[in-house]
Amino acid sequence: MIVTTGNEIAGYAVSSYLGIVRGIVVRAPNLAQGLLGSLKQIVGGNIESYASVCESAREQAYERMVQHAEERGADGIIAMRYDATEFTQGATEVLAYGTAVKLSRV
């Protein structure tokens, strides 16, 4: 599956648009990550335990988006983006989305 943030894929033409595909994950840090993150907020700097939660959520949302595109028979996803919204206090929704397309070689 070719995925790009661009609106075209070099060497390919979009033969059809299959619609928007997405992958959604809602994540919260576990107790240990939350405690370490809270302590790190006091002293400042990068909060690696939170970064790990964010990276994991983005990866899982991306995989779900690709699976959604495969279910639609897509060869690629264009205009891919991430979005994140605080769902409830301490839990964040991570959304990966884009346009599923069928491709043909040019």
MOPAC internal coordinates of N, CA, C and O (Angstrom, degrees):
PM7 1SCF
backbone

  N    0.0000 0     0.00 0     0.00 0    0    0    0
  C    1.4487 1     0.00 0     0.00 0    1    0    0
  C    1.5295 1   108.56 1     0.00 0    2    1    0
  O    1.2310 1   120.76 1   -57.04 1    3    2    1
  N    1.3106 1   116.16 1   122.96 1    3    2    1
  C    1.4634 1   121.05 1   176.21 1    5    3    2
  C    1.5253 1   107.89 1   -90.09 1    6    5    3
  O    1.2310 1   120.81 1   -54.34 1    7    6    5
  N    1.3295 1   116.05 1   125.66 1    7    6    5
  C    1.4660 1   121.51 1   179.47 1    9    7    6
  C    1.5175 1   108.15 1  -125.37 1   10    9    7
  O    1.2310 1   120.98 1   -48.30 1   11   10    9
  N    1.3354 1   115.73 1   131.70 1   11   10    9
  C    1.4569 1   120.19 1   179.88 1   13   11   10
  C    1.5214 1   110.90 1  -143.06 1   14   13   11
  O    1.2310 1   121.31 1   -27.58 1   15   14   13
  N    1.3238 1   115.09 1   152.42 1   15   14   13
  C    1.4544 1   119.74 1   173.48 1   17   15   14
  C    1.5264 1   110.96 1   -81.91 1   18   17   15
  O    1.2310 1   120.61 1   169.00 1   19   18   17
  N    1.3226 1   116.45 1   -11.00 1   19   18   17
  C    1.4630 1   121.39 1   178.57 1   21   19   18
  C    1.5181 1   111.90 1   -79.49 1   22   21   19
  O    1.2310 1   121.35 1    -3.44 1   23   22   21
  N    1.3325 1   115.03 1   176.56 1   23   22   21
  C    1.4632 1   120.79 1  -179.42 1   25   23   22
  C    1.5209 1   113.06 1  -100.41 1   26   25   23
  O    1.2310 1   121.01 1  -176.22 1   27   26   25
  N    1.3353 1   115.68 1     3.78 1   27   26   25
  C    1.4654 1   120.44 1   176.93 1   29   27   26
  C    1.5202 1   108.34 1  -150.32 1   30   29   27
  O    1.2310 1   121.36 1   -15.69 1   31   30   29
  N    1.3205 1   114.99 1   164.31 1   31   30   29
  C    1.4581 1   121.37 1  -179.72 1   33   31   30
  C    1.5216 1   106.94 1  -125.20 1   34   33   31
  O    1.2310 1   120.58 1   -59.68 1   35   34   33
  N    1.3219 1   116.50 1   120.32 1   35   34   33
  C    1.4601 1   121.54 1  -177.04 1   37   35   34
  C    1.5214 1   110.88 1   -55.34 1   38   37   35
  O    1.2310 1   120.96 1   -46.36 1   39   38   37
  N    1.3337 1   115.76 1   133.64 1   39   38   37
  C    1.4551 1   121.76 1   178.23 1   41   39   38
  C    1.5148 1   114.16 1    85.28 1   42   41   39
  O    1.2310 1   120.21 1   179.39 1   43   42   41
  N    1.3357 1   117.21 1    -0.61 1   43   42   41
  C    1.4611 1   121.72 1  -178.47 1   45   43   42
  C    1.5208 1   110.25 1  -132.24 1   46   45   43
  O    1.2310 1   121.24 1   -27.91 1   47   46   45
  N    1.3012 1   115.23 1   152.09 1   47   46   45
  C    1.4628 1   121.94 1   171.17 1   49   47   46
  C    1.5182 1   107.53 1  -113.44 1   50   49   47
  O    1.2310 1   120.56 1   -35.75 1   51   50   49
  N    1.2970 1   116.53 1   144.25 1   51   50   49
  C    1.4665 1   120.35 1   175.52 1   53   51   50
  C    1.5206 1   107.06 1   -78.69 1   54   53   51
  O    1.2310 1   120.75 1   -64.28 1   55   54   53
  N    1.3351 1   116.16 1   115.72 1   55   54   53
  C    1.4613 1   119.82 1   179.96 1   57   55   54
  C    1.5221 1   111.84 1   -89.59 1   58   57   55
  O    1.2310 1   120.39 1   154.12 1   59   58   57
  N    1.3457 1   116.86 1   -25.88 1   59   58   57
  C    1.4637 1   119.96 1   173.69 1   61   59   58
  C    1.5234 1   110.36 1  -162.22 1   62   61   59
  O    1.2310 1   122.19 1   -29.26 1   63   62   61
  N    1.3122 1   113.41 1   150.74 1   63   62   61
  C    1.4617 1   121.40 1   177.29 1   65   63   62
  C    1.5161 1   107.88 1  -100.22 1   66   65   63
  O    1.2310 1   120.68 1   -51.28 1   67   66   65
  N    1.3315 1   116.31 1   128.72 1   67   66   65
  C    1.4556 1   121.07 1  -176.01 1   69   67   66
  C    1.5250 1   113.03 1  -102.36 1   70   69   67
  O    1.2310 1   120.45 1   175.36 1   71   70   69
  N    1.3055 1   116.74 1    -4.64 1   71   70   69
  C    1.4594 1   120.71 1   176.98 1   73   71   70
  C    1.5152 1   112.87 1   109.61 1   74   73   71
  O    1.2310 1   121.82 1    -2.09 1   75   74   73
  N    1.3010 1   114.12 1   177.91 1   75   74   73
  C    1.4594 1   121.60 1  -178.60 1   77   75   74
  C    1.5266 1   109.70 1   -75.85 1   78   77   75
  O    1.2310 1   121.11 1   -43.11 1   79   78   77
  N    1.3208 1   115.48 1   136.89 1   79   78   77
  C    1.4677 1   121.43 1   174.05 1   81   79   78
  C    1.5212 1   107.37 1  -121.94 1   82   81   79
  O    1.2310 1   121.07 1   -27.72 1   83   82   81
  N    1.3308 1   115.56 1   152.28 1   83   82   81
  C    1.4531 1   118.71 1  -178.25 1   85   83   82
  C    1.5114 1   111.06 1  -150.16 1   86   85   83
  O    1.2310 1   122.17 1   -20.04 1   87   86   85
  N    1.3192 1   113.45 1   159.96 1   87   86   85
  C    1.4544 1   122.33 1   172.71 1   89   87   86
  C    1.5212 1   106.79 1  -134.64 1   90   89   87
  O    1.2310 1   120.31 1   -52.10 1   91   90   89
  N    1.3087 1   117.01 1   127.90 1   91   90   89
  C    1.4621 1   121.54 1  -176.01 1   93   91   90
  C    1.5242 1   109.48 1  -122.12 1   94   93   91
  O    1.2310 1   121.37 1   -44.85 1   95   94   93
  N    1.3327 1   114.99 1   135.15 1   95   94   93
  C    1.4678 1   122.13 1   176.90 1   97   95   94
  C    1.5215 1   107.29 1  -136.46 1   98   97   95
  O    1.2310 1   120.43 1   -42.35 1   99   98   97
  N    1.3218 1   116.78 1   137.65 1   99   98   97
  C    1.4574 1   120.91 1   172.66 1  101   99   98
  C    1.5181 1   106.62 1  -114.31 1  102  101   99
  O    1.2310 1   120.89 1   -58.21 1  103  102  101
  N    1.3164 1   115.90 1   121.79 1  103  102  101
  C    1.4670 1   120.91 1  -174.54 1  105  103  102
  C    1.5162 1   111.48 1  -128.33 1  106  105  103
  O    1.2310 1   121.37 1   -29.33 1  107  106  105
  N    1.3053 1   114.98 1   150.67 1  107  106  105
  C    1.4586 1   123.24 1   172.01 1  109  107  106
  C    1.5191 1   106.79 1  -138.80 1  110  109  107
  O    1.2310 1   120.03 1   -32.57 1  111  110  109
  N    1.3266 1   117.55 1   147.43 1  111  110  109
  C    1.4657 1   118.90 1   177.34 1  113  111  110
  C    1.5240 1   109.95 1   -66.63 1  114  113  111
  O    1.2310 1   120.83 1   -32.97 1  115  114  113
  N    1.3420 1   116.02 1   147.03 1  115  114  113
  C    1.4596 1   118.22 1   175.42 1  117  115  114
  C    1.5301 1   109.10 1   -73.17 1  118  117  115
  O    1.2310 1   120.31 1    -3.14 1  119  118  117
  N    1.3015 1   117.02 1   176.86 1  119  118  117
  C    1.4647 1   121.27 1  -174.88 1  121  119  118
  C    1.5242 1   112.26 1   -57.72 1  122  121  119
  O    1.2310 1   120.09 1   133.70 1  123  122  121
  N    1.3224 1   117.44 1   -46.30 1  123  122  121
  C    1.4662 1   120.79 1  -178.75 1  125  123  122
  C    1.5299 1   110.76 1   -65.17 1  126  125  123
  O    1.2310 1   120.04 1   136.76 1  127  126  125
  N    1.3455 1   117.53 1   -43.24 1  127  126  125
  C    1.4591 1   120.73 1   179.43 1  129  127  126
  C    1.5245 1   110.69 1   -64.47 1  130  129  127
  O    1.2310 1   120.60 1   140.41 1  131  130  129
  N    1.3295 1   116.45 1   -39.59 1  131  130  129
  C    1.4559 1   120.75 1   178.50 1  133  131  130
  C    1.5168 1   112.10 1   -64.33 1  134  133  131
  O    1.2310 1   120.48 1   138.39 1  135  134  133
  N    1.3260 1   116.69 1   -41.61 1  135  134  133
  C    1.4603 1   120.90 1   179.58 1  137  135  134
  C    1.5283 1   110.57 1   -66.26 1  138  137  135
  O    1.2310 1   120.70 1   132.54 1  139  138  137
  N    1.3259 1   116.27 1   -47.46 1  139  138  137
  C    1.4720 1   119.91 1   178.73 1  141  139  138
  C    1.5241 1   111.12 1   -62.23 1  142  141  139
  O    1.2310 1   120.63 1   139.50 1  143  142  141
  N    1.3239 1   116.40 1   -40.50 1  143  142  141
  C    1.4542 1   120.67 1   179.09 1  145  143  142
  C    1.5203 1   111.77 1   -64.61 1  146  145  143
  O    1.2310 1   120.43 1   138.83 1  147  146  145
  N    1.3135 1   116.77 1   -41.17 1  147  146  145
  C    1.4622 1   120.81 1   178.80 1  149  147  146
  C    1.5216 1   111.22 1   -63.44 1  150  149  147
  O    1.2310 1   120.65 1   138.11 1  151  150  149
  N    1.3189 1   116.37 1   -41.89 1  151  150  149
  C    1.4626 1   119.81 1   178.34 1  153  151  150
  C    1.5298 1   111.08 1   -65.04 1  154  153  151
  O    1.2310 1   120.50 1   140.52 1  155  154  153
  N    1.3289 1   116.64 1   -39.48 1  155  154  153
  C    1.4569 1   121.34 1  -179.14 1  157  155  154
  C    1.5283 1   110.81 1   -66.90 1  158  157  155
  O    1.2310 1   119.94 1   148.38 1  159  158  157
  N    1.3406 1   117.73 1   -31.62 1  159  158  157
  C    1.4535 1   120.70 1   178.55 1  161  159  158
  C    1.5234 1   111.15 1   -62.04 1  162  161  159
  O    1.2310 1   120.48 1   148.86 1  163  162  161
  N    1.3006 1   116.69 1   -31.14 1  163  162  161
  C    1.4609 1   121.26 1  -178.65 1  165  163  162
  C    1.5251 1   110.37 1   -67.79 1  166  165  163
  O    1.2310 1   120.35 1   136.06 1  167  166  165
  N    1.3393 1   116.94 1   -43.94 1  167  166  165
  C    1.4599 1   120.78 1  -176.44 1  169  167  166
  C    1.5268 1   113.17 1   -92.51 1  170  169  167
  O    1.2310 1   119.84 1   165.25 1  171  170  169
  N    1.3180 1   117.91 1   -14.75 1  171  170  169
  C    1.4558 1   121.85 1   178.29 1  173  171  170
  C    1.5114 1   113.11 1    87.40 1  174  173  171
  O    1.2310 1   121.05 1    -7.13 1  175  174  173
  N    1.3266 1   115.60 1   172.87 1  175  174  173
  C    1.4601 1   121.57 1   179.68 1  177  175  174
  C    1.5161 1   112.24 1   101.61 1  178  177  175
  O    1.2310 1   121.19 1     1.48 1  179  178  177
  N    1.3109 1   115.33 1  -178.52 1  179  178  177
  C    1.4590 1   121.93 1   179.43 1  181  179  178
  C    1.5214 1   109.76 1   -67.13 1  182  181  179
  O    1.2310 1   120.62 1   -46.15 1  183  182  181
  N    1.3176 1   116.42 1   133.85 1  183  182  181
  C    1.4628 1   121.03 1   179.47 1  185  183  182
  C    1.5242 1   107.36 1  -100.49 1  186  185  183
  O    1.2310 1   121.15 1   -91.56 1  187  186  185
  N    1.3280 1   115.41 1    88.44 1  187  186  185
  C    1.4654 1   121.81 1  -172.67 1  189  187  186
  C    1.5280 1   112.52 1   -60.17 1  190  189  187
  O    1.2310 1   119.90 1   144.18 1  191  190  189
  N    1.3323 1   117.79 1   -35.82 1  191  190  189
  C    1.4717 1   119.48 1  -179.79 1  193  191  190
  C    1.5250 1   110.59 1   -64.42 1  194  193  191
  O    1.2310 1   119.81 1   143.52 1  195  194  193
  N    1.3322 1   117.97 1   -36.48 1  195  194  193
  C    1.4629 1   120.88 1   176.82 1  197  195  194
  C    1.5281 1   110.58 1   -73.29 1  198  197  195
  O    1.2310 1   120.57 1   140.62 1  199  198  197
  N    1.3167 1   116.51 1   -39.38 1  199  198  197
  C    1.4652 1   120.23 1   178.80 1  201  199  198
  C    1.5264 1   110.73 1   -59.99 1  202  201  199
  O    1.2310 1   120.83 1   141.70 1  203  202  201
  N    1.3186 1   116.01 1   -38.30 1  203  202  201
  C    1.4654 1   121.21 1   178.64 1  205  203  202
  C    1.5312 1   111.03 1   -63.54 1  206  205  203
  O    1.2310 1   120.48 1   137.46 1  207  206  205
  N    1.3253 1   116.68 1   -42.54 1  207  206  205
  C    1.4727 1   121.09 1   177.61 1  209  207  206
  C    1.5270 1   109.86 1   -62.42 1  210  209  207
  O    1.2310 1   120.45 1   136.24 1  211  210  209
  N    1.3366 1   116.75 1   -43.76 1  211  210  209
  C    1.4681 1   121.38 1  -179.18 1  213  211  210
  C    1.5248 1   111.25 1   -63.85 1  214  213  211
  O    1.2310 1   120.37 1   134.30 1  215  214  213
  N    1.3180 1   116.90 1   -45.70 1  215  214  213
  C    1.4635 1   120.73 1  -179.17 1  217  215  214
  C    1.5227 1   111.29 1   -63.06 1  218  217  215
  O    1.2310 1   120.69 1   137.28 1  219  218  217
  N    1.3087 1   116.28 1   -42.72 1  219  218  217
  C    1.4617 1   120.98 1   178.43 1  221  219  218
  C    1.5317 1   110.90 1   -62.30 1  222  221  219
  O    1.2310 1   120.36 1   137.75 1  223  222  221
  N    1.3265 1   116.91 1   -42.25 1  223  222  221
  C    1.4669 1   121.00 1   179.90 1  225  223  222
  C    1.5226 1   110.66 1   -65.01 1  226  225  223
  O    1.2310 1   119.87 1   137.26 1  227  226  225
  N    1.3362 1   117.86 1   -42.74 1  227  226  225
  C    1.4687 1   120.59 1   178.88 1  229  227  226
  C    1.5230 1   111.42 1   -63.90 1  230  229  227
  O    1.2310 1   120.76 1   138.25 1  231  230  229
  N    1.3193 1   116.15 1   -41.75 1  231  230  229
  C    1.4662 1   120.03 1   179.38 1  233  231  230
  C    1.5224 1   110.87 1   -62.08 1  234  233  231
  O    1.2310 1   120.58 1   135.68 1  235  234  233
  N    1.3178 1   116.50 1   -44.32 1  235  234  233
  C    1.4629 1   119.93 1  -179.10 1  237  235  234
  C    1.5337 1   110.81 1   -68.14 1  238  237  235
  O    1.2310 1   119.83 1   139.87 1  239  238  237
  N    1.3306 1   117.94 1   -40.13 1  239  238  237
  C    1.4654 1   120.91 1   177.51 1  241  239  238
  C    1.5290 1   110.26 1   -62.58 1  242  241  239
  O    1.2310 1   120.35 1   138.40 1  243  242  241
  N    1.3431 1   116.93 1   -41.60 1  243  242  241
  C    1.4636 1   121.99 1   178.00 1  245  243  242
  C    1.5288 1   110.55 1   -60.61 1  246  245  243
  O    1.2310 1   120.59 1   132.88 1  247  246  245
  N    1.3284 1   116.47 1   -47.12 1  247  246  245
  C    1.4692 1   120.31 1   179.94 1  249  247  246
  C    1.5218 1   111.37 1   -61.28 1  250  249  247
  O    1.2310 1   120.15 1   140.29 1  251  250  249
  N    1.3291 1   117.33 1   -39.71 1  251  250  249
  C    1.4695 1   120.88 1   178.36 1  253  251  250
  C    1.5307 1   111.06 1   -66.54 1  254  253  251
  O    1.2310 1   120.21 1   142.44 1  255  254  253
  N    1.3305 1   117.20 1   -37.56 1  255  254  253
  C    1.4572 1   120.93 1   177.93 1  257  255  254
  C    1.5372 1   110.09 1   -63.57 1  258  257  255
  O    1.2310 1   120.59 1   133.68 1  259  258  257
  N    1.3276 1   116.48 1   -46.32 1  259  258  257
  C    1.4633 1   120.84 1   178.62 1  261  259  258
  C    1.5297 1   110.34 1   -61.25 1  262  261  259
  O    1.2310 1   119.95 1   138.18 1  263  262  261
  N    1.3104 1   117.71 1   -41.82 1  263  262  261
  C    1.4693 1   121.09 1   177.86 1  265  263  262
  C    1.5311 1   110.44 1   -61.15 1  266  265  263
  O    1.2310 1   120.39 1   137.63 1  267  266  265
  N    1.3199 1   116.87 1   -42.37 1  267  266  265
  C    1.4640 1   121.39 1   178.10 1  269  267  266
  C    1.5264 1   110.01 1   -60.23 1  270  269  267
  O    1.2310 1   120.33 1   137.39 1  271  270  269
  N    1.3427 1   116.98 1   -42.61 1  271  270  269
  C    1.4694 1   121.45 1   179.14 1  273  271  270
  C    1.5287 1   110.85 1   -65.31 1  274  273  271
  O    1.2310 1   120.42 1   138.01 1  275  274  273
  N    1.3312 1   116.79 1   -41.99 1  275  274  273
  C    1.4767 1   120.30 1   178.49 1  277  275  274
  C    1.5203 1   110.57 1   -61.80 1  278  277  275
  O    1.2310 1   120.06 1   140.64 1  279  278  277
  N    1.3250 1   117.48 1   -39.36 1  279  278  277
  C    1.4682 1   121.20 1   178.43 1  281  279  278
  C    1.5193 1   111.73 1   -62.63 1  282  281  279
  O    1.2310 1   120.17 1   152.88 1  283  282  281
  N    1.3206 1   117.28 1   -27.12 1  283  282  281
  C    1.4638 1   122.23 1   178.28 1  285  283  282
  C    1.5231 1   112.10 1   -88.40 1  286  285  283
  O    1.2310 1   120.09 1   176.39 1  287  286  285
  N    1.3309 1   117.44 1    -3.61 1  287  286  285
  C    1.4577 1   121.18 1   179.27 1  289  287  286
  C    1.5087 1   114.09 1    82.95 1  290  289  287
  O    1.2310 1   119.78 1  -156.62 1  291  290  289
  N    1.3206 1   118.02 1    23.38 1  291  290  289
  C    1.4645 1   122.52 1  -177.02 1  293  291  290
  C    1.5248 1   111.75 1   -77.32 1  294  293  291
  O    1.2310 1   121.46 1   -27.53 1  295  294  293
  N    1.3254 1   114.81 1   152.47 1  295  294  293
  C    1.4612 1   122.39 1   172.49 1  297  295  294
  C    1.5240 1   110.68 1   -99.90 1  298  297  295
  O    1.2310 1   120.67 1   159.66 1  299  298  297
  N    1.3266 1   116.32 1   -20.34 1  299  298  297
  C    1.4521 1   120.32 1  -177.10 1  301  299  298
  C    1.5089 1   112.08 1  -158.57 1  302  301  299
  O    1.2310 1   121.87 1   -10.17 1  303  302  301
  N    1.3291 1   114.03 1   169.83 1  303  302  301
  C    1.4591 1   121.85 1   175.34 1  305  303  302
  C    1.5220 1   106.60 1  -131.73 1  306  305  303
  O    1.2310 1   120.92 1   -54.15 1  307  306  305
  N    1.3337 1   115.84 1   125.85 1  307  306  305
  C    1.4594 1   120.41 1   177.35 1  309  307  306
  C    1.5279 1   109.31 1  -111.55 1  310  309  307
  O    1.2310 1   121.20 1   -17.02 1  311  310  309
  N    1.3341 1   115.31 1   162.98 1  311  310  309
  C    1.4674 1   122.80 1   178.24 1  313  311  310
  C    1.5287 1   112.03 1    56.49 1  314  313  311
  O    1.2310 1   120.68 1  -141.93 1  315  314  313
  N    1.3320 1   116.30 1    38.07 1  315  314  313
  C    1.4638 1   121.38 1  -178.49 1  317  315  314
  C    1.5369 1   109.95 1   -69.51 1  318  317  315
  O    1.2310 1   120.95 1   -41.35 1  319  318  317
  N    1.3266 1   115.78 1   138.65 1  319  318  317
  C    1.4583 1   122.69 1   178.95 1  321  319  318
  C    1.5242 1   110.17 1  -142.28 1  322  321  319
  O    1.2310 1   121.40 1   -18.43 1  323  322  321
  N    1.3330 1   114.93 1   161.57 1  323  322  321
  C    1.4610 1   122.60 1   170.22 1  325  323  322
  C    1.5220 1   107.93 1  -114.74 1  326  325  323
  O    1.2310 1   121.01 1   -29.90 1  327  326  325
  N    1.3114 1   115.68 1   150.10 1  327  326  325
  C    1.4536 1   121.89 1   172.66 1  329  327  326
  C    1.5227 1   106.77 1  -142.55 1  330  329  327
  O    1.2310 1   120.47 1   -32.52 1  331  330  329
  N    1.3132 1   116.71 1   147.48 1  331  330  329
  C    1.4613 1   120.92 1   178.18 1  333  331  330
  C    1.5203 1   108.93 1  -137.70 1  334  333  331
  O    1.2310 1   121.00 1   -42.67 1  335  334  333
  N    1.3259 1   115.69 1   137.33 1  335  334  333
  C    1.4537 1   122.18 1  -179.53 1  337  335  334
  C    1.5178 1   108.60 1  -139.11 1  338  337  335
  O    1.2310 1   120.98 1   -42.40 1  339  338  337
  N    1.3185 1   115.74 1   137.60 1  339  338  337
  C    1.4635 1   118.17 1   175.33 1  341  339  338
  C    1.5256 1   107.59 1   -69.05 1  342  341  339
  O    1.2310 1   120.85 1   -61.14 1  343  342  341
  N    1.3151 1   115.98 1   118.86 1  343  342  341
  C    1.4638 1   123.26 1  -175.76 1  345  343  342
  C    1.5289 1   109.57 1   -80.47 1  346  345  343
  O    1.2310 1   120.86 1   127.08 1  347  346  345
  N    1.2896 1   115.96 1   -52.92 1  347  346  345
  C    1.4614 1   124.66 1   170.93 1  349  347  346
  C    1.5175 1   105.36 1  -141.88 1  350  349  347
  O    1.2310 1   120.20 1    -8.74 1  351  350  349
  N    1.3160 1   117.22 1   171.26 1  351  350  349
  C    1.4575 1   118.59 1   179.36 1  353  351  350
  C    1.5268 1   109.43 1   -59.46 1  354  353  351
  O    1.2310 1   120.88 1   -59.35 1  355  354  353
  N    1.3302 1   115.92 1   120.65 1  355  354  353
  C    1.4566 1   121.19 1   178.82 1  357  355  354
  C    1.5194 1   114.96 1    91.12 1  358  357  355
  O    1.2310 1   119.80 1   175.73 1  359  358  357
  N    1.3388 1   117.98 1    -4.27 1  359  358  357
  C    1.4708 1   121.05 1   178.68 1  361  359  358
  C    1.5227 1   109.05 1  -129.86 1  362  361  359
  O    1.2310 1   120.74 1   -46.04 1  363  362  361
  N    1.3196 1   116.19 1   133.96 1  363  362  361
  C    1.4554 1   121.89 1  -176.90 1  365  363  362
  C    1.5192 1   110.63 1  -122.72 1  366  365  363
  O    1.2310 1   121.46 1   -43.86 1  367  366  365
  N    1.3323 1   114.81 1   136.14 1  367  366  365
  C    1.4645 1   121.53 1   173.85 1  369  367  366
  C    1.5222 1   107.34 1   -88.75 1  370  369  367
  O    1.2310 1   120.64 1   -50.02 1  371  370  369
  N    1.3161 1   116.38 1   129.98 1  371  370  369
  C    1.4614 1   121.70 1   174.64 1  373  371  370
  C    1.5195 1   107.01 1  -115.67 1  374  373  371
  O    1.2310 1   121.09 1   -52.65 1  375  374  373
  N    1.3234 1   115.52 1   127.35 1  375  374  373
  C    1.4517 1   122.60 1  -177.37 1  377  375  374
  C    1.5189 1   109.11 1  -120.37 1  378  377  375
  O    1.2310 1   120.25 1   -52.20 1  379  378  377
  N    1.3238 1   117.12 1   127.80 1  379  378  377
  C    1.4651 1   123.39 1   170.52 1  381  379  378
  C    1.5234 1   105.37 1  -111.28 1  382  381  379
  O    1.2310 1   120.14 1   -50.16 1  383  382  381
  N    1.3426 1   117.34 1   129.84 1  383  382  381
  C    1.4536 1   119.29 1  -177.71 1  385  383  382
  C    1.5246 1   111.16 1  -148.09 1  386  385  383
  O    1.2310 1   121.59 1   -20.19 1  387  386  385
  N    1.2981 1   114.56 1   159.81 1  387  386  385
  C    1.4496 1   121.05 1   178.63 1  389  387  386
  C    1.5178 1   109.81 1  -175.30 1  390  389  387
  O    1.2310 1   120.82 1     6.95 1  391  390  389
  N    1.3216 1   116.03 1  -173.05 1  391  390  389
  C    1.4641 1   121.66 1  -179.96 1  393  391  390
  C    1.5201 1   109.29 1  -106.10 1  394  393  391
  O    1.2310 1   120.73 1   -58.58 1  395  394  393
  N    1.3168 1   116.21 1   121.42 1  395  394  393
  C    1.4620 1   121.90 1   177.76 1  397  395  394
  C    1.5301 1   109.19 1   -78.33 1  398  397  395
  O    1.2310 1   121.23 1   -43.96 1  399  398  397
  N    1.3296 1   115.26 1   136.04 1  399  398  397
  C    1.4592 1   120.04 1  -177.23 1  401  399  398
  C    1.5348 1   111.64 1  -136.61 1  402  401  399
  O    1.2310 1   121.41 1   -24.32 1  403  402  401
  N    1.3274 1   114.90 1   155.68 1  403  402  401
  C    1.4614 1   122.65 1   166.77 1  405  403  402
  C    1.5164 1   105.55 1   -97.55 1  406  405  403
  O    1.2310 1   120.83 1   -41.55 1  407  406  405
  N    1.3273 1   116.02 1   138.45 1  407  406  405
  C    1.4584 1   121.62 1  -175.51 1  409  407  406
  C    1.5215 1   111.23 1  -117.36 1  410  409  407
  O    1.2310 1   121.33 1   -26.97 1  411  410  409
  N    1.3327 1   115.07 1   153.03 1  411  410  409
  C    1.4633 1   121.10 1   171.40 1  413  411  410
  C    1.5309 1   107.08 1  -136.53 1  414  413  411
  O    1.2310 1   120.65 1   -34.01 1  415  414  413
  N    1.3090 1   116.36 1   145.99 1  415  414  413
  C    1.4801 1   121.82 1   179.42 1  417  415  414
  C    1.5202 1   109.05 1   -68.01 1  418  417  415
  O    1.2310 1   121.77 1   -36.04 1  419  418  417
  N    1.3366 1   114.22 1   143.96 1  419  418  417
  C    1.4752 1   118.35 1   174.75 1  421  419  418
  C    1.5013 1   110.28 1  -104.85 1  422  421  419
  O    1.2310 1   120.10 1   180.00 1  423  422  421

